[in-house]
Amino acid sequence: MTAKKNKPIKLDELTQEEKLKYEIAEELGLLDRVMKDGWKSLSSKETGRIGGLMTKKKKAMNND
């Protein structure tokens, strides 16, 4: 099995949804770990929290 190559993240090339995901990870204090070890380093509870907050923010944006 081959390991994935660690590609540097280009923040200017992210979709709006990906930017939101990174923003929420930063708000929760998880961004440093994500940048160092990737998304797989988070627990299911942490990723669920990010997903829930993404959904909440998307709904708020659509209601404006």
N, C-alpha and C positions, 0 to 999 in steps of 0.2 A: 504494500500500500504506500502510495506517495503522499508526502506532506504537502499541504497547500503552501504556495509561495506567499510570503508576507509582502503585500503591495502597500505602498504608502497611500493613505487616504487623501484624496484631493477634494477638499471641502467645497471648492467652487464648482465641481462637477457632480455634486449630489442632487438627487431629486428633492422636491419640497418635502416629501414624506421622510426621506432619509435625514434631511436637516432637522426635522422635528424630532426624530428619534435621538439624534445626537444631543440636541438641546435638552431634552427631557433627561437623558442620561447624565448630563452635566448638572442639572438641577438637583438630581438625586445623589450626586457625589460619586457617580459610577464611571464617569468619562475617562478618568486616568486609567482605570483597570481595563476598560474597553480598548483604549488606544494601545496599551501595553500588551494585553493577552488576547484581545478579540472578544466578540460577543459570546463565544462559547464559555468564557470564564465566569459569566453571570449565572446565578441560580435561576431555577424556573420561577421562583417567587419574584426575583428582581426583573426578569424579562416580562413577566405578567404585569407587573406594576407599570413598566414602561408602556406596554401595549394598552393598558387601561387608560393611562393619562393621554396617550396619543388619540385614542377614540374620543375622550372627553374634549380635548382641544379641537379636534376636527369638527365635532358637533357644534361647539361654540362658534367656530369660524363660519360654519354654514348658516347659523341662525342670525348672524350680524347683517 
